[in-house]
Amino acid sequence: MVSFAGAELVFVVEEVSEGGYVPRAVGDSIFTEADGLDALQDMVRDAVDCRSA
């Protein structure tokens, strides 16, 4: 979960067959892609930051 302007966002993370992961926020249009689990959290934070800007 990620804090978003006092709200809580829940992400569903899917592993894609081409390799990598696609996290999508439940109930919001925030999504991104990450090549590995190490980059996943950073990519989600970046997507949330872009959405709130």
Secondary structure, DSSP 8 states (H G I E B T S, - for coil): -EEETTEEE-EEEEE-TTSSEEEEETTSS-B--BSSHHHHHHHHHHHHHHHH-
